[in-house]
Amino acid sequence: MTVHALAGLGLFLTGAALSQAIAFGIAAWRETRRERQIDDTLGPPAPYPSDDTK
């Protein structure tokens, strides 16, 4: 019974970790897509004044 419980716990944790990885991947993809959509609408962001290398 202990082996089965540990195996079940391992599968549960593996599934939870995989779900988290997929969720973070989707969130990153959506954020990138949103930034690209904003850049397409407004254009690229203006450079910071401190980035001038004159």
N, C-alpha and C positions, 0 to 999 in steps of 0.2 A: 504494500500500500504506500509506503514512503517513496519508493521509486516512482510510482505513478503520480503521486502528489508533486514531487520535484519536477518530473517531466511536464506535467500540466502547468506548473508555475513557470517553467522555462519557456514553454510555448506562449503562455500569456504575456510574459515580459518581452519576448521577441516580437510578438504581434503588436504590442504597445509601442515598442521602439520603432518598428516599421511604420506604424500609423503616424507617429510624431515626425519622422523623417519625411514622409509624404506630405503631411500638413505644412511643414516648414518650406518644403520645395514649392508647393502651390502658392504659399504666401509670398515667397521671393519672386516667383514668376509673375504674380499679379501686380506686385509693386513695380517691377521692371516694366511691365506692360503699361501701367498707369503713367509712369514717368515718360515713357516713349510717346504716349498719347498727348501728354501735356507739352512735350517738346515739339511735337508735330503741329500743335495748335498755336503755341506762343513763340516758338523758336527756342534755340538753346539759351541757357541762362547767361546773364552778363558776367564777365570776369570780375573778380574782386579787385578793388583798387590796389591792394597790397601785392597783387600778382604782377604789377607792371615791372618790367625789367629794363628800364631805360637807362 
